[in-house]
């Protein structure tokens, strides 16, 4: 009987120990779960301290807004300044470009366009009269197409009246049957009212444009009177002193410009002549004369 009571007591004691261990385990698990939930709630809750910082970054100050507006206006002007009216110096050498120039009904523009076509085919113009002779057959109501024009230019190196030759070759002697040479400036005096490169020039330079043109080693230069530019100076011409009115000296300076990288013309003043990289900031200067290359 005593043995039986002892066994029962041991069983009850073991059960009590197991119950206590289970409660401790449960308490530990519950505490861990509760801690996890607390951390989750903290991570999900908004960070109130960072809100003002984000708001400050999003809201620009009046000064910042003014700076941004100024940059936008400057960018807009820059893009507008690069826009050019289509002419012989900037249209494509293809059907679309040819159609654009032919529709202008301007012999001068077509002459300059054909000159570009010849240069693109590695040809040089040997006889200005021959070049000008084909112009009326490709412009205005006589417009054809770029394929025919290209064929005509390539054929200009052959025959008794050849007016072109390979750039690295020599020009053929012209037959008397081809007629007298044409005035190379005749078309340039009738430039159809267009002042070339005026899109990128300030008002002072545009107002100074004339219909006078001068030839140089690298092409045609347009004359601008009573205007000069100091900000675009590349360097002085080799000829010193006042050369205004001296055609020979002026052409020597233009030829120097032709051989200088980035030079687009010259400004002649009583104090001397300078090569120019830009006329964007030209100013009225009484007595000065500037020349701008038509196709820079």
C-alpha positions as CSV (number, residue, x, y, z in Angstrom):
1,X,0.0,0.0,0.0
2,X,2.8,2.5,0.9
3,X,4.6,1.5,-2.3
4,X,1.5,2.4,-4.4
5,X,1.2,5.8,-2.8
6,X,4.9,6.5,-3.5
7,X,4.5,5.6,-7.2
8,X,1.5,7.9,-7.5
9,X,3.4,10.8,-5.8
10,X,6.3,10.4,-8.3
11,X,4.0,10.5,-11.3
12,X,2.3,13.6,-10.0
13,X,5.6,15.3,-9.4
14,X,6.9,14.5,-12.9
15,X,3.7,15.9,-14.4
16,X,4.1,19.1,-12.5
17,X,7.6,19.5,-13.8
18,X,6.5,18.9,-17.4
19,X,3.7,21.5,-17.0
20,X,6.1,24.1,-15.7
21,X,8.6,23.5,-18.6
22,X,5.8,23.8,-21.1
23,X,4.6,27.1,-19.6
24,X,8.2,28.5,-19.7
25,X,8.6,27.4,-23.4
26,X,5.2,29.0,-24.2
27,X,6.2,32.2,-22.4
28,X,9.5,32.4,-24.4
29,X,7.7,31.8,-27.7
30,X,5.0,34.3,-26.9
31,X,7.6,36.9,-26.0
32,X,9.5,36.3,-29.2
33,X,6.3,36.5,-31.3
34,X,5.3,39.7,-29.5
35,X,8.7,41.3,-30.1
36,X,8.5,40.4,-33.8
37,X,5.1,42.0,-34.1
38,X,6.4,45.1,-32.4
39,X,9.3,45.4,-34.8
40,X,7.0,44.9,-37.8
41,X,4.7,47.6,-36.6
42,X,7.7,50.0,-36.1
43,X,8.9,49.2,-39.7
44,X,5.4,49.8,-41.2
45,X,4.8,53.0,-39.4
46,X,5.8,56.2,-41.3
47,X,9.1,57.9,-40.5
48,X,7.8,61.2,-39.4
49,X,11.3,62.7,-39.2
50,X,12.1,62.1,-42.9
51,X,8.9,63.7,-44.2
52,X,10.0,67.3,-43.9
53,X,13.3,66.4,-45.6
54,X,11.5,64.9,-48.6
55,X,9.1,67.8,-48.7
56,X,12.1,70.3,-48.7
57,X,13.7,68.4,-51.6
58,X,10.5,68.5,-53.7
59,X,9.7,72.2,-53.1
60,X,12.1,74.5,-55.0
61,X,12.9,77.9,-53.6
62,X,12.0,81.0,-55.7
63,X,15.6,81.4,-56.6
64,X,15.9,77.8,-57.8
65,X,12.7,78.3,-59.8
66,X,14.1,81.5,-61.4
67,X,17.4,79.7,-62.3
68,X,15.5,76.8,-63.9
69,X,13.3,79.1,-65.9
70,X,16.4,81.0,-67.2
71,X,18.0,77.8,-68.2
72,X,14.9,76.7,-70.1
73,X,14.7,80.1,-72.0
74,X,18.5,79.9,-72.8
75,X,18.1,76.3,-74.1
76,X,15.1,77.4,-76.2
77,X,17.0,80.3,-77.7
78,X,20.0,78.1,-78.4
79,X,17.8,75.6,-80.3
80,X,16.1,78.4,-82.2
81,X,19.5,80.0,-83.2
82,X,20.5,76.8,-84.9
83,X,17.5,76.8,-87.2
84,X,18.4,77.7,-90.7
85,X,16.3,78.6,-93.7
86,X,16.9,75.9,-96.4
87,X,19.3,77.2,-99.1
88,X,22.0,75.8,-101.4
89,X,24.5,75.7,-98.6
90,X,22.6,73.4,-96.2
91,X,20.0,71.2,-98.0
92,X,20.7,67.5,-98.7
93,X,22.6,66.4,-101.8
94,X,19.7,64.3,-103.0
95,X,16.2,64.4,-104.5
96,X,14.7,66.3,-101.5
97,X,17.4,68.9,-101.5
98,X,17.4,69.4,-105.3
99,X,13.6,69.8,-105.3
100,X,13.8,72.5,-102.5
101,X,16.4,74.5,-104.5
102,X,14.6,74.1,-107.8
103,X,11.4,75.4,-106.3
104,X,13.2,78.6,-105.2
105,X,13.3,79.7,-108.8
106,X,16.7,81.3,-108.1
107,X,19.6,80.8,-110.5
108,X,22.1,81.8,-107.9
109,X,20.9,79.1,-105.5
110,X,20.9,76.4,-108.2
111,X,24.4,77.4,-109.3
112,X,25.7,77.1,-105.7
113,X,23.9,73.7,-105.3
114,X,25.4,72.3,-108.5
115,X,28.8,73.5,-107.3
116,X,28.3,71.4,-104.1
117,X,27.2,68.4,-106.1
118,X,30.4,68.7,-108.2
119,X,32.5,68.9,-105.1
120,X,30.8,65.9,-103.6
121,X,31.8,63.9,-106.7
122,X,35.4,65.0,-106.2
123,X,35.2,67.4,-109.2
124,X,36.4,71.0,-109.5
125,X,34.8,73.7,-111.7
126,X,37.1,74.7,-114.5
127,X,34.8,77.0,-116.4
128,X,32.2,79.2,-114.6
129,X,30.4,79.9,-117.9
130,X,29.9,76.2,-118.5
131,X,28.5,75.7,-115.0
132,X,26.2,78.7,-115.3
133,X,25.1,77.5,-118.7
134,X,23.3,74.4,-117.3
135,X,21.6,76.2,-114.4
136,X,18.5,77.4,-116.3
137,X,17.7,73.9,-117.3
138,X,17.4,72.7,-113.7
139,X,15.5,75.4,-111.9
140,X,11.9,76.7,-111.6
141,X,9.6,75.6,-114.4
142,X,12.5,73.6,-116.0
143,X,13.1,71.5,-112.8
144,X,14.0,67.9,-113.5
145,X,15.4,65.6,-110.8
146,X,18.6,64.9,-108.9
147,X,19.5,61.8,-111.0
148,X,19.5,63.8,-114.2
149,X,21.5,66.6,-112.6
150,X,24.1,64.2,-111.2
151,X,24.4,62.6,-114.7
152,X,24.9,66.1,-116.2
153,X,27.6,67.0,-113.6
154,X,29.5,63.8,-114.2
155,X,29.4,64.3,-118.0
156,X,30.8,67.8,-117.6
157,X,34.4,66.4,-117.5
158,X,34.1,65.2,-121.2
159,X,33.5,66.8,-124.6
160,X,34.7,69.9,-126.2
161,X,33.0,72.2,-123.7
162,X,33.9,70.4,-120.5
163,X,33.5,72.7,-117.6
164,X,34.7,70.4,-114.8
165,X,37.6,68.1,-114.1
166,X,38.7,65.6,-111.3
167,X,39.9,67.5,-108.3
168,X,43.4,66.0,-108.6
169,X,43.5,66.4,-112.4
170,X,44.0,69.3,-114.9
171,X,41.3,71.2,-116.7
172,X,40.8,70.6,-120.5
173,X,41.4,73.4,-122.9
174,X,38.1,74.9,-123.9
175,X,37.1,75.0,-127.6
176,X,36.3,78.4,-129.2
177,X,33.0,76.9,-130.3
178,X,31.8,77.0,-126.6
179,X,31.4,80.8,-126.7
180,X,32.8,83.5,-124.6
181,X,33.3,83.0,-120.8
182,X,30.4,84.2,-118.7
183,X,30.8,86.8,-116.0
184,X,31.5,84.7,-112.8
185,X,29.8,87.3,-110.7
186,X,26.6,87.6,-112.7
187,X,24.5,85.2,-110.6
188,X,26.0,86.4,-107.4
189,X,24.8,89.9,-108.0
190,X,21.3,88.4,-108.2
191,X,21.2,86.4,-105.0
192,X,17.4,86.5,-104.9
193,X,17.3,88.8,-101.9
194,X,18.9,86.3,-99.5
195,X,21.6,87.3,-97.2
196,X,23.4,84.1,-96.5
197,X,24.1,83.0,-92.9
198,X,21.8,85.7,-91.5
199,X,20.0,83.2,-89.3
200,X,23.0,83.0,-86.9
201,X,23.9,86.7,-87.0
202,X,22.8,89.5,-84.7
203,X,20.7,92.4,-85.9
204,X,23.7,94.7,-86.4
205,X,25.3,92.3,-88.8
206,X,22.1,91.5,-90.7
207,X,21.4,95.2,-91.2
208,X,24.9,95.7,-92.6
209,X,24.6,93.1,-95.4
210,X,25.1,94.2,-99.0
211,X,24.7,92.6,-102.4
212,X,28.4,92.9,-103.0
213,X,30.5,89.7,-103.2
214,X,34.2,88.9,-103.5
215,X,35.9,85.7,-104.7
216,X,38.7,84.0,-102.8
217,X,40.5,80.7,-102.9
218,X,37.7,79.0,-100.9
219,X,34.6,80.6,-102.5
220,X,32.4,83.6,-102.2
221,X,32.4,86.2,-99.4
222,X,29.6,88.6,-98.8
223,X,30.4,92.3,-97.9
224,X,29.0,93.9,-94.7
225,X,29.6,97.7,-94.3
226,X,30.1,99.7,-91.1
227,X,30.2,96.7,-88.9
228,X,33.0,94.6,-87.2
229,X,33.4,92.0,-84.5
230,X,35.9,91.9,-81.7
231,X,34.7,88.8,-79.8
232,X,35.2,86.4,-82.7
233,X,38.8,87.4,-83.6
234,X,41.0,84.5,-84.6
235,X,44.1,86.6,-85.2
236,X,45.5,89.5,-87.3
237,X,46.0,89.4,-91.1
238,X,49.6,89.3,-92.2
239,X,49.1,92.6,-93.9
240,X,49.3,95.4,-91.4
241,X,47.7,98.8,-91.3
242,X,44.5,100.2,-93.0
243,X,43.8,98.1,-96.2
244,X,40.1,99.3,-96.6
245,X,39.6,100.0,-100.3
246,X,42.7,98.0,-101.3
247,X,41.2,95.1,-103.3
248,X,44.4,93.2,-103.7
249,X,45.3,93.4,-100.0
250,X,41.7,92.5,-99.0
251,X,41.8,89.3,-101.2
252,X,45.2,88.3,-99.7
253,X,43.6,88.5,-96.2
254,X,40.6,86.4,-97.4
255,X,43.0,83.8,-98.8
256,X,44.8,83.7,-95.5
257,X,41.4,83.1,-93.9
258,X,40.7,80.2,-96.3
259,X,43.8,78.4,-95.0
260,X,43.1,79.0,-91.4
261,X,41.0,76.5,-89.5
262,X,37.7,77.8,-88.2
263,X,38.0,81.2,-90.0
264,X,34.7,82.3,-91.6
265,X,35.7,85.8,-92.7
266,X,37.5,89.0,-92.0
267,X,36.9,92.4,-90.4
268,X,38.8,95.4,-91.8
269,X,39.2,98.4,-89.6
270,X,41.3,101.6,-90.0
271,X,43.5,100.1,-87.2
272,X,44.0,96.7,-89.0
273,X,42.4,93.6,-90.3
274,X,41.5,90.5,-88.3
275,X,40.5,86.9,-89.2
276,X,37.1,86.0,-87.7
277,X,35.7,82.8,-86.2
278,X,32.3,84.4,-85.5
279,X,30.2,87.4,-86.2
280,X,27.6,86.6,-83.6
281,X,28.4,89.7,-81.5
282,X,29.1,92.1,-84.3
283,X,28.8,95.9,-83.5
284,X,28.2,99.0,-85.6
285,X,31.6,100.4,-86.5
286,X,31.6,103.4,-88.9
287,X,34.2,103.0,-91.6
288,X,34.8,99.3,-91.0
289,X,34.1,96.6,-93.6
290,X,33.6,92.8,-92.9
291,X,33.4,89.9,-95.3
292,X,31.6,86.6,-94.4
293,X,32.1,83.3,-96.2
294,X,28.8,82.3,-97.7
295,X,29.1,78.6,-96.9
296,X,30.9,78.2,-93.6
